[in-house]
Amino acid sequence: MTAASGNGSGGAAAGIRFDQAARAAEADLPVGPEKTALVRAMFDSIAPRYDLVNRVMTFGLDVRWRALSVEALGLPAGATVLDLACGTGDFLRMLTGAGLRPFGVDLSWGMLAANRTGRPLVEADAAALPVADACVDGITCGYALRNFTDLGAVFAEFERVVRPGGRLSILEVAEPEGGLLRLGDRIWFRRVVPVIGGLLSDRDAYRYLPRSTAYLPPVEVLRPMLSEAGFSSVNHRALSGGLSQLITATRRGRP
């Protein structure tokens, strides 16, 4: 299944230039404050049945992908983890079960209201996190990079709040490289998922989600962006044949 800003062009990397504003215009998607408002309202509306739709549209694979992401953090028990775009709490529950001390941040109050994890929660924009410098040992983020209005500013916040030696573990949508799996994924994600979303939740929101992949830079751009933001050992791993992707990195500096 499928330094950049939501208001303009991304950086050039390995001969690739990613202009997010142009991509958004091609897909008839908003940028800037209009995008922020749309994302907040959309997730408020789908919060009540968000977990159910996720399980159905990924055949439950999202649970395994999140477990792999938690494992990839490689942090010791008791480490403090910020789960960004925490939603209803899937990552928070897994992080707690792994012996870590997570707290959640989300732009959507509706998502936080549906969160029943008992963990500390904060409503905030990822580009202006209300936390102290170097205060967390790691960050998890599930399927939200393409929803951030200014990805460069978000990565700058990652650099600010993660301590030296701390870890990032980021899940995002992806698309298989070719063959029948790619064709099947396109049909499922672009055609079937909006129908399922309409039956179980909000049809307009689940029409938007496949289109929102236009906002997402390729890994060839994400890797140098994270490196420029102060992270090393940036690793990319395709999951389940390329249906999803896992990006990990380590904050540079002496712990």
N, C-alpha and C positions, 0 to 999 in steps of 0.2 A: 504494500500500500504506500499506497503511496504516502578600510573602516567604512560599513554599509549603514544606510539610514533608510527608514521607511519613506522619507521625503525626497530622496535623491538617489545618486548612484553609489554602487559599492566599489570597493577597491579592485585593482587589477592584480591577479595572482596567476602565476604559471600561464601567462598569455590569455587568461580569461577575464573578461570584464562583466560584472553583474550590475545592471542598472535596475534596481528594484522598482523605481517609479515607472519606468517604461514597461516592465513586465506587468505591473499592476494595471496600467492603462490598457494594455492589450487584453487583459482578462476582465476589464471593466470592474476593477476593485478600487476601493478608496485608499488614500494615504493620509498621513498626518493625523490631526485631531479627529477627523471624521472616521478614520480607521479605529482609533482608540475607543471612540464612542460606540461604534458598531460591534467591536469585539466584546466590550463590557455588556452591552444589551443582549447580545446573542447568547453569551454564556449564562447570564442571569436567566434567560428563558428556558435553556435546555438543562439546567442544573437538576431538576427533580428526577429525571430519568436518564441522566448522563451515563451512569455506570451500566445500566441495562443495555443501552444502545452500544456502548463500547464493547461489551461482552459479545453481543450479537454480531456486530459488523467485523470483529476480528476473530470470530470463532473461539474466543477466550485466549488467543495468543498474546494479547496485550498484558495479561497477568505474568506470563513467562518472560516477556521482554522487560517488564519492570523489575522482576526478580534478578535478571541478568545485570541490569543497570545498577541495582543496589550492590550486588556482588562486586561489580567492576570498580566501585568507589575504593575498595580496599582499605577502609578506615577501621581503626580499633573500636571496641566497645566503649561507649561513653562519649564518642566524638559528636560534636554539634554539627548538624546538617540543616541547611536551608533548602526546603523544597519549594521551588519557584513555580508559580502557576499550579498550586497544589490541588486546586479543584476540590472534589469531594473527599479526597484523602487516601487514594490507593497507595501512593508512595509513602505517605506518612505512616500508614499501618505497617508496611513492609520494613521501613527503616526502624521503627520501634521494635518490631519483632526480631530485627538483627542486632538489637542491643545498643542502637545509636539514639541520640537525643535530637529528634527533628522538630522544627517548627515550620509553619507554612505561610506563604505569601501568595496572594492572588488579587488580580484587578477586579474580579467579579464578586460583589457581595452575595449574590444569589448562590454561587458556588460555596462560599464560606458558610452560608446559612445551612446548606445541605451537608456540611462536613461534620461528622459525628465521631471524630477520632479522639477528642479530648486533648489534643495537642495545642500549643499556643498558635494562634492564627492572626495574621495582619492583612488588612486590605491596603494594597499599595501598588503603584506602578513599578514595574521591574527596572525602569530607567532611573528611578530615584528611590532606592531602598532605604527604609527608615531604620537602619541598623549601623552599628559602629564599624570602623575600619578593622580589618583583619580579625573579625569576631567569629567566623565559622570555619570549621575544618573541611567542609565540602558543600557542594550544591548539586541537587538533582533537579531535573527539569524534563517534564514529559510532554512532548508534542505541542510545544508552545513557541518555538523560535519564530515560526512564520506568523504568529499572532502579535509579536512585539512591533510597535510602531517604529522604534529606532534601535536596531540591533547593535549598532556600534556603541550606543550609550549603555545598553544592557551589558555588553561585554566589559565596558569600562567599570561598571558596578561590580561585576564578577571579580575583576582585578582588585578593587578596593576592599571588598568584604571578606574575601578568602585569604586566610593566612598563608604565608610562604610554606610550600610543601603540601598545601591542601589540594583537594581533588574536585574535578567536575565530572559529572556523568549525565549526559544529555541524550534523550530519546527523541527521534523525529520520524515523520513519515518518509518513505522512500518508494522507489519503483524498481522492480526487477529489470535487469539490463536488456533482456530480450526473450524471444521465444513465446511459447504458449502461456508461461507464467505471467509475463508482462501483459499480454493481451487479456488474460483472465482478470488480472488485477485492475486494469483500466476499466473493464466492463463493470466489475464489482464496485470499485470505489467511486466511479463517476456516474454510473447508471443505477445500480441497485441500492447503494448506501443511502442516497437521497430519498428513495422510496421507503426504505426501512425507517429512516429518520422521520419521515412524514407520518408514518403509521404509529410510531411509538413516541414521537416527541414533536419537533418543529421542522417542517419540511424545508423552509427557507434556510435555516441554519445549516442543515445537512446538504443543501445545495452549495452553500458557501464553502464549507470545509474542503471538498475536493478542489475547488477553484483556488483556495488560499495557498496551495503549493506553489503558485506563481511567485509568492513573496520569498520563498526559501532559497537562499544561495546554495550552489552546489558545494560539495565538500572541498573542492579545489579552491574555493573562496573562503569557506568557513575556517579551514585549517590555518591559513596565514592571518586571518582576522584574530583568532584566538592567540596565536603566537605574538602578534603585535600588542595584544591586550595583557601580556605578561604570563602566558602559559606555555609550558614545554610538554614534550612527550604527547603531542596531540595525536590521538589514534582514532581511526574510523573502522567500524566493524558492521558489515551487513548482516542482518538477522533474518532467519527463515527465508533464505533465498533472495533477499533484497526487499522483502515486504516492509521492513522497518530498518532503521539505522541507529547505531549507538556510537556516540562521540565522547571520548574521555580525554582528560588533560590534567596536568599538574601545575600548580601555581609556582612560578619560579621564585627562587630565594632560599635562604637558609632557614629551616624550621626553628 
